[in-house]
Amino acid sequence: MRLLAFVLEEVLDIAIDCEMHSDWIQVCSSWPEQWPEGGLKYTDIRRSIETLPFKPTEEFFVGSKSAWLPWSAFDEDTYHRQVMAQKRFRWLYFLPRVLLLIPALAMLILVVAVCLLLMVINCIFRCTCTDTERSNSWKEIRHTF
C-alpha cells in the first residue's frame, strides 16, 4: 500500500509540475492589450491575477528543468520555456484513479462473493427448515443470556 501511495503522489506531483510550468510561462509572457471576447477561460491562470497591481515580468521565470529550487542547480541554457500541451500531462491526473480502481474492484468482488455465499446458504436452509424451526432458531439467536 505504501508503494501505491508513493506512486500516486509522484504521478500527481509530476502532473502538477507540468501544469505549473505552463502557467508560469503564461503569466511571465507579454499580456495582450485586449482579451478575446468573452474574457479568459476559467482555467487560465492569468484570470486570477489579472486584478493584482504587480505582475511578474518575463525575466522572473527562467524556465524549468527537473526541480523547483530557490537557485539554479543546472546551467541556465538547459532550461526551457516551451509550453507543454495539456494532452501530454492531463492523463496523469486519471492514472491514480485507475490505480485506485484495481483494489476497489478487488474489494467489491470479495464483498459480492461473500454476500452471494450467504444468500445461497440462506436459500439452502430455508428450503430444509420448516417455518416453526426457523422461527425457533430466530428466537434462539435473539435471546440474550
Buried (B, 14 or more C-beta within 10 A) or exposed (E): EEEEEEEBEEBBEEBEBBBEBBBBBBBBBEEEEEEEEEEBEEEBBBEEEEEEEEEEEEEEBEBBBEEEEEEEEEEEEEEEBEEBEEEEBEEBEEBBEEBEEEEEEEEEEEEEEEEEEEEEEEEEEEEEEEEEEEEEEEEEEEEEE
